[in-house]
Amino acid sequence: SGVSSTSELETLWDLEWEKNLTDAAMERVKKRINAEHYQIFHLLLVKGLSPARVASLFKINTAKVYLVKHRVARLVQKEIQLLKDKPL
């Protein structure tokens, strides 16, 4: 049973590390993009709002919500990769 608790601990560690990496990447991206775009991304992914709900909040269509989500997600992914390659 000692082995399973070690792997559980490693899994938790990996999840925490990934979360911190994602948070750091999002902070970096946040500084570089339109504040509204960041808010849209945050409401969708962090708060779990539906694209339709976000669209109505910002008075834009859902296609624009998806476009923003896709663009910001790509920037965050790129930033995560940079952080992985060059740790802080």
N, CA, C and O atoms as a GROMACS GRO file, in nm:
protein
  352
    1SER      N    1   0.083  -0.122   0.000
    1SER     CA    2   0.000   0.000   0.000
    1SER      C    3   0.086   0.126   0.000
    1SER      O    4   0.039   0.233  -0.038
    2GLY      N    5   0.212   0.114   0.043
    2GLY     CA    6   0.302   0.228   0.043
    2GLY      C    7   0.323   0.285  -0.095
    2GLY      O    8   0.338   0.406  -0.112
    3VAL      N    9   0.324   0.196  -0.195
    3VAL     CA   10   0.348   0.240  -0.334
    3VAL      C   11   0.232   0.327  -0.385
    3VAL      O   12   0.255   0.428  -0.450
    4SER      N   13   0.108   0.285  -0.354
    4SER     CA   14  -0.006   0.361  -0.403
    4SER      C   15  -0.011   0.501  -0.342
    4SER      O   16  -0.045   0.598  -0.411
    5SER      N   17   0.024   0.514  -0.212
    5SER     CA   18   0.022   0.648  -0.151
    5SER      C   19   0.131   0.737  -0.212
    5SER      O   20   0.111   0.858  -0.225
    6THR      N   21   0.244   0.678  -0.249
    6THR     CA   22   0.350   0.756  -0.315
    6THR      C   23   0.302   0.805  -0.451
    6THR      O   24   0.324   0.920  -0.487
    7SER      N   25   0.237   0.716  -0.526
    7SER     CA   26   0.190   0.758  -0.658
    7SER      C   27   0.076   0.860  -0.646
    7SER      O   28   0.062   0.950  -0.730
    8GLU      N   29  -0.006   0.845  -0.541
    8GLU     CA   30  -0.111   0.945  -0.516
    8GLU      C   31  -0.050   1.081  -0.487
    8GLU      O   32  -0.096   1.184  -0.536
    9LEU      N   33   0.056   1.079  -0.406
    9LEU     CA   34   0.126   1.202  -0.371
    9LEU      C   35   0.187   1.266  -0.495
    9LEU      O   36   0.178   1.388  -0.514
   10GLU      N   37   0.248   1.183  -0.580
   10GLU     CA   38   0.306   1.234  -0.706
   10GLU      C   39   0.198   1.293  -0.795
   10GLU      O   40   0.220   1.397  -0.857
   11THR      N   41   0.083   1.227  -0.800
   11THR     CA   42  -0.028   1.277  -0.881
   11THR      C   43  -0.074   1.413  -0.829
   11THR      O   44  -0.096   1.506  -0.907
   12LEU      N   45  -0.090   1.423  -0.697
   12LEU     CA   46  -0.128   1.551  -0.636
   12LEU      C   47  -0.024   1.659  -0.666
   12LEU      O   48  -0.059   1.772  -0.700
   13TRP      N   49   0.102   1.622  -0.652
   13TRP     CA   50   0.210   1.715  -0.678
   13TRP      C   51   0.204   1.763  -0.823
   13TRP      O   52   0.215   1.882  -0.850
   14ASP      N   53   0.188   1.668  -0.916
   14ASP     CA   54   0.180   1.701  -1.059
   14ASP      C   55   0.061   1.793  -1.087
   14ASP      O   56   0.074   1.890  -1.162
   15LEU      N   57  -0.054   1.763  -1.027
   15LEU     CA   58  -0.173   1.846  -1.046
   15LEU      C   59  -0.150   1.986  -0.994
   15LEU      O   60  -0.186   2.084  -1.059
   16GLU      N   61  -0.089   1.996  -0.877
   16GLU     CA   62  -0.061   2.126  -0.815
   16GLU      C   63   0.038   2.205  -0.902
   16GLU      O   64   0.021   2.325  -0.924
   17TRP      N   65   0.140   2.134  -0.949
   17TRP     CA   66   0.241   2.196  -1.034
   17TRP      C   67   0.178   2.248  -1.164
   17TRP      O   68   0.205   2.360  -1.207
   18GLU      N   69   0.095   2.165  -1.225
   18GLU     CA   70   0.025   2.205  -1.348
   18GLU      C   71  -0.065   2.326  -1.322
   18GLU      O   72  -0.070   2.419  -1.402
   19LYS      N   73  -0.135   2.324  -1.207
   19LYS     CA   74  -0.225   2.435  -1.172
   19LYS      C   75  -0.145   2.564  -1.156
   19LYS      O   76  -0.183   2.669  -1.207
   20ASN      N   77  -0.033   2.556  -1.084
   20ASN     CA   78   0.051   2.675  -1.064
   20ASN      C   79   0.107   2.725  -1.196
   20ASN      O   80   0.116   2.846  -1.219
   21LEU      N   81   0.144   2.633  -1.281
   21LEU     CA   82   0.195   2.667  -1.414
   21LEU      C   83   0.087   2.738  -1.495
   21LEU      O   84   0.113   2.840  -1.560
   22THR      N   85  -0.034   2.683  -1.491
   22THR     CA   86  -0.147   2.742  -1.564
   22THR      C   87  -0.179   2.880  -1.509
   22THR      O   88  -0.202   2.974  -1.586
   23ASP      N   89  -0.180   2.894  -1.376
   23ASP     CA   90  -0.208   3.024  -1.314
   23ASP      C   91  -0.103   3.128  -1.356
   23ASP      O   92  -0.137   3.241  -1.391
   24ALA      N   93   0.023   3.088  -1.353
   24ALA     CA   94   0.132   3.179  -1.392
   24ALA      C   95   0.118   3.218  -1.539
   24ALA      O   96   0.136   3.334  -1.575
   25ALA      N   97   0.086   3.121  -1.623
   25ALA     CA   98   0.070   3.147  -1.767
   25ALA      C   99  -0.047   3.243  -1.790
   25ALA      O  100  -0.038   3.335  -1.870
   26MET      N  101  -0.158   3.220  -1.719
   26MET     CA  102  -0.275   3.306  -1.734
   26MET      C  103  -0.246   3.449  -1.689
   26MET      O  104  -0.292   3.544  -1.752
   27GLU      N  105  -0.170   3.464  -1.581
   27GLU     CA  106  -0.133   3.597  -1.535
   27GLU      C  107  -0.050   3.672  -1.640
   27GLU      O  108  -0.071   3.790  -1.665
   28ARG      N  109   0.043   3.600  -1.700
   28ARG     CA  110   0.128   3.662  -1.804
   28ARG      C  111   0.046   3.702  -1.925
   28ARG      O  112   0.064   3.811  -1.980
   29VAL      N  113  -0.044   3.613  -1.967
   29VAL     CA  114  -0.129   3.642  -2.084
   29VAL      C  115  -0.222   3.759  -2.052
   29VAL      O  116  -0.244   3.845  -2.137
   30LYS      N  117  -0.276   3.761  -1.932
   30LYS     CA  118  -0.369   3.866  -1.889
   30LYS      C  119  -0.311   4.006  -1.911
   30LYS      O  120  -0.382   4.098  -1.951
   31LYS      N  121  -0.180   4.020  -1.884
   31LYS     CA  122  -0.115   4.151  -1.897
   31LYS      C  123  -0.101   4.195  -2.042
   31LYS      O  124  -0.085   4.314  -2.070
   32ARG      N  125  -0.107   4.099  -2.133
   32ARG     CA  126  -0.080   4.131  -2.274
   32ARG      C  127  -0.204   4.144  -2.362
   32ARG      O  128  -0.194   4.194  -2.475
   33ILE      N  129  -0.318   4.100  -2.313
   33ILE     CA  130  -0.437   4.100  -2.399
   33ILE      C  131  -0.544   4.196  -2.349
   33ILE      O  132  -0.539   4.247  -2.237
   34ASN      N  133  -0.639   4.218  -2.435
   34ASN     CA  134  -0.758   4.298  -2.406
   34ASN      C  135  -0.824   4.243  -2.278
   34ASN      O  136  -0.848   4.123  -2.266
   35ALA      N  137  -0.854   4.332  -2.185
   35ALA     CA  138  -0.912   4.292  -2.056
   35ALA      C  139  -1.044   4.217  -2.074
   35ALA      O  140  -1.072   4.121  -2.002
   36GLU      N  141  -1.124   4.261  -2.170
   36GLU     CA  142  -1.253   4.196  -2.194
   36GLU      C  143  -1.232   4.052  -2.242
   36GLU      O  144  -1.305   3.962  -2.203
   37HIS      N  145  -1.133   4.032  -2.328
   37HIS     CA  146  -1.103   3.897  -2.377
   37HIS      C  147  -1.062   3.806  -2.262
   37HIS      O  148  -1.102   3.690  -2.256
   38TYR      N  149  -0.982   3.860  -2.172
   38TYR     CA  150  -0.940   3.781  -2.057
   38TYR      C  151  -1.062   3.746  -1.970
   38TYR      O  152  -1.074   3.633  -1.923
   39GLN      N  153  -1.150   3.843  -1.949
   39GLN     CA  154  -1.270   3.819  -1.867
   39GLN      C  155  -1.357   3.710  -1.930
   39GLN      O  156  -1.409   3.624  -1.859
   40ILE      N  157  -1.372   3.714  -2.061
   40ILE     CA  158  -1.451   3.613  -2.132
   40ILE      C  159  -1.392   3.474  -2.106
   40ILE      O  160  -1.463   3.380  -2.071
   41PHE      N  161  -1.260   3.464  -2.125
   41PHE     CA  162  -1.190   3.337  -2.106
   41PHE      C  163  -1.205   3.289  -1.962
   41PHE      O  164  -1.233   3.172  -1.937
   42HIS      N  165  -1.188   3.380  -1.867
   42HIS     CA  166  -1.196   3.348  -1.725
   42HIS      C  167  -1.336   3.298  -1.687
   42HIS      O  168  -1.350   3.199  -1.616
   43LEU      N  169  -1.439   3.367  -1.735
   43LEU     CA  170  -1.576   3.327  -1.704
   43LEU      C  171  -1.608   3.189  -1.760
   43LEU      O  172  -1.676   3.109  -1.695
   44LEU      N  173  -1.558   3.161  -1.880
   44LEU     CA  174  -1.583   3.031  -1.942
   44LEU      C  175  -1.510   2.918  -1.871
   44LEU      O  176  -1.570   2.818  -1.833
   45LEU      N  177  -1.379   2.936  -1.853
   45LEU     CA  178  -1.298   2.826  -1.804
   45LEU      C  179  -1.288   2.817  -1.653
   45LEU      O  180  -1.289   2.707  -1.597
   46VAL      N  181  -1.278   2.930  -1.586
   46VAL     CA  182  -1.260   2.926  -1.441
   46VAL      C  183  -1.396   2.923  -1.370
   46VAL      O  184  -1.417   2.846  -1.276
   47LYS      N  185  -1.488   3.008  -1.414
   47LYS     CA  186  -1.618   3.016  -1.348
   47LYS      C  187  -1.718   2.915  -1.405
   47LYS      O  188  -1.821   2.888  -1.343
   48GLY      N  189  -1.688   2.859  -1.523
   48GLY     CA  190  -1.774   2.756  -1.580
   48GLY      C  191  -1.905   2.806  -1.640
   48GLY      O  192  -2.000   2.729  -1.653
   49LEU      N  193  -1.910   2.933  -1.677
   49LEU     CA  194  -2.031   2.985  -1.742
   49LEU      C  195  -2.042   2.931  -1.884
   49LEU      O  196  -1.941   2.898  -1.946
   50SER      N  197  -2.164   2.921  -1.934
   50SER     CA  198  -2.184   2.873  -2.070
   50SER      C  199  -2.150   2.984  -2.170
   50SER      O  200  -2.160   3.102  -2.137
   51PRO      N  201  -2.108   2.946  -2.292
   51PRO     CA  202  -2.079   3.047  -2.394
   51PRO      C  203  -2.198   3.141  -2.419
   51PRO      O  204  -2.180   3.260  -2.441
   52ALA      N  205  -2.320   3.086  -2.415
   52ALA     CA  206  -2.440   3.170  -2.436
   52ALA      C  207  -2.454   3.275  -2.327
   52ALA      O  208  -2.488   3.390  -2.353
   53ARG      N  209  -2.428   3.233  -2.203
   53ARG     CA  210  -2.438   3.325  -2.088
   53ARG      C  211  -2.332   3.436  -2.100
   53ARG      O  212  -2.362   3.553  -2.078
   54VAL      N  213  -2.210   3.396  -2.133
   54VAL     CA  214  -2.101   3.494  -2.148
   54VAL      C  215  -2.133   3.591  -2.261
   54VAL      O  216  -2.113   3.712  -2.247
   55ALA      N  217  -2.184   3.538  -2.371
   55ALA     CA  218  -2.220   3.623  -2.486
   55ALA      C  219  -2.324   3.728  -2.445
   55ALA      O  220  -2.313   3.844  -2.483
   56SER      N  221  -2.424   3.686  -2.367
   56SER     CA  222  -2.527   3.782  -2.326
   56SER      C  223  -2.472   3.885  -2.227
   56SER      O  224  -2.512   4.002  -2.230
   57LEU      N  225  -2.380   3.843  -2.140
   57LEU     CA  226  -2.318   3.937  -2.046
   57LEU      C  227  -2.241   4.047  -2.118
   57LEU      O  228  -2.244   4.164  -2.078
   58PHE      N  229  -2.171   4.008  -2.224
   58PHE     CA  230  -2.088   4.104  -2.297
   58PHE      C  231  -2.159   4.164  -2.419
   58PHE      O  232  -2.102   4.245  -2.492
   59LYS      N  233  -2.283   4.122  -2.439
   59LYS     CA  234  -2.362   4.169  -2.553
   59LYS      C  235  -2.288   4.146  -2.686
   59LYS      O  236  -2.279   4.235  -2.771
   60ILE      N  237  -2.237   4.023  -2.700
   60ILE     CA  238  -2.172   3.981  -2.825
   60ILE      C  239  -2.233   3.847  -2.864
   60ILE      O  240  -2.305   3.786  -2.785
   61ASN      N  241  -2.204   3.801  -2.987
   61ASN     CA  242  -2.259   3.671  -3.024
   61ASN      C  243  -2.170   3.557  -2.978
   61ASN      O  244  -2.052   3.577  -2.946
   62THR      N  245  -2.226   3.436  -2.975
   62THR     CA  246  -2.151   3.322  -2.922
   62THR      C  247  -2.030   3.287  -3.010
   62THR      O  248  -1.931   3.235  -2.960
   63ALA      N  249  -2.038   3.316  -3.139
   63ALA     CA  250  -1.924   3.289  -3.227
   63ALA      C  251  -1.801   3.368  -3.179
   63ALA      O  252  -1.690   3.316  -3.179
   64LYS      N  253  -1.824   3.492  -3.139
   64LYS     CA  254  -1.715   3.576  -3.089
   64LYS      C  255  -1.660   3.518  -2.959
   64LYS      O  256  -1.539   3.520  -2.936
   65VAL      N  257  -1.748   3.466  -2.873
   65VAL     CA  258  -1.705   3.404  -2.747
   65VAL      C  259  -1.611   3.287  -2.777
   65VAL      O  260  -1.505   3.274  -2.715
   66TYR      N  261  -1.651   3.201  -2.872
   66TYR     CA  262  -1.567   3.086  -2.907
   66TYR      C  263  -1.434   3.129  -2.966
   66TYR      O  264  -1.330   3.069  -2.938
   67LEU      N  265  -1.437   3.234  -3.048
   67LEU     CA  266  -1.315   3.285  -3.110
   67LEU      C  267  -1.218   3.335  -3.003
   67LEU      O  268  -1.099   3.302  -3.005
   68VAL      N  269  -1.269   3.415  -2.910
   68VAL     CA  270  -1.187   3.468  -2.801
   68VAL      C  271  -1.131   3.354  -2.717
   68VAL      O  272  -1.012   3.352  -2.684
   69LYS      N  273  -1.217   3.257  -2.682
   69LYS     CA  274  -1.175   3.143  -2.601
   69LYS      C  275  -1.060   3.069  -2.670
   69LYS      O  276  -0.960   3.036  -2.606
   70HIS      N  277  -1.074   3.045  -2.799
   70HIS     CA  278  -0.973   2.973  -2.876
   70HIS      C  279  -0.841   3.050  -2.880
   70HIS      O  280  -0.734   2.992  -2.859
   71ARG      N  281  -0.849   3.179  -2.907
   71ARG     CA  282  -0.728   3.262  -2.914
   71ARG      C  283  -0.654   3.269  -2.781
   71ARG      O  284  -0.533   3.251  -2.775
   72VAL      N  285  -0.729   3.295  -2.674
   72VAL     CA  286  -0.668   3.308  -2.542
   72VAL      C  287  -0.612   3.173  -2.497
   72VAL      O  288  -0.503   3.167  -2.440
   73ALA      N  289  -0.685   3.065  -2.522
   73ALA     CA  290  -0.637   2.932  -2.484
   73ALA      C  291  -0.505   2.901  -2.553
   73ALA      O  292  -0.416   2.842  -2.493
   74ARG      N  293  -0.493   2.941  -2.679
   74ARG     CA  294  -0.369   2.917  -2.754
   74ARG      C  295  -0.253   2.995  -2.692
   74ARG      O  296  -0.142   2.944  -2.680
   75LEU      N  297  -0.279   3.119  -2.653
   75LEU     CA  298  -0.176   3.201  -2.588
   75LEU      C  299  -0.133   3.141  -2.454
   75LEU      O  300  -0.014   3.139  -2.421
   76VAL      N  301  -0.231   3.094  -2.378
   76VAL     CA  302  -0.200   3.034  -2.248
   76VAL      C  303  -0.118   2.906  -2.267
   76VAL      O  304  -0.022   2.883  -2.194
   77GLN      N  305  -0.157   2.824  -2.364
   77GLN     CA  306  -0.082   2.700  -2.393
   77GLN      C  307   0.062   2.731  -2.429
   77GLN      O  308   0.155   2.664  -2.384
   78LYS      N  309   0.080   2.834  -2.512
   78LYS     CA  310   0.214   2.874  -2.555
   78LYS      C  311   0.296   2.920  -2.434
   78LYS      O  312   0.415   2.888  -2.422
   79GLU      N  313   0.232   2.995  -2.347
   79GLU     CA  314   0.298   3.046  -2.226
   79GLU      C  315   0.335   2.931  -2.133
   79GLU      O  316   0.443   2.932  -2.074
   80ILE      N  317   0.247   2.832  -2.118
   80ILE     CA  318   0.276   2.715  -2.034
   80ILE      C  319   0.400   2.644  -2.088
   80ILE      O  320   0.487   2.603  -2.012
   81GLN      N  321   0.406   2.631  -2.220
   81GLN     CA  322   0.522   2.566  -2.282
   81GLN      C  323   0.651   2.642  -2.252
   81GLN      O  324   0.754   2.583  -2.221
   82LEU      N  325   0.643   2.775  -2.263
   82LEU     CA  326   0.761   2.859  -2.231
   82LEU      C  327   0.803   2.840  -2.086
   82LEU      O  328   0.922   2.829  -2.057
   83LEU      N  329   0.707   2.838  -1.995
   83LEU     CA  330   0.737   2.820  -1.854
   83LEU      C  331   0.797   2.682  -1.826
   83LEU      O  332   0.886   2.668  -1.742
   84LYS      N  333   0.749   2.582  -1.898
   84LYS     CA  334   0.803   2.446  -1.881
   84LYS      C  335   0.947   2.439  -1.931
   84LYS      O  336   1.032   2.373  -1.871
   85ASP      N  337   0.973   2.508  -2.043
   85ASP     CA  338   1.107   2.508  -2.101
   85ASP      C  339   1.205   2.589  -2.017
   85ASP      O  340   1.321   2.551  -2.000
   86LYS      N  341   1.156   2.702  -1.965
   86LYS     CA  342   1.240   2.788  -1.883
   86LYS      C  343   1.169   2.817  -1.751
   86LYS      O  344   1.099   2.917  -1.740
   87PRO      N  345   1.187   2.730  -1.652
   87PRO     CA  346   1.120   2.753  -1.524
   87PRO      C  347   1.154   2.891  -1.465
   87PRO      O  348   1.262   2.945  -1.490
   88LEU      N  349   1.062   2.944  -1.388
   88LEU     CA  350   1.080   3.078  -1.327
   88LEU      C  351   1.207   3.089  -1.247
   88LEU      O  352   1.235   3.195  -1.190
   0.00000   0.00000   0.00000
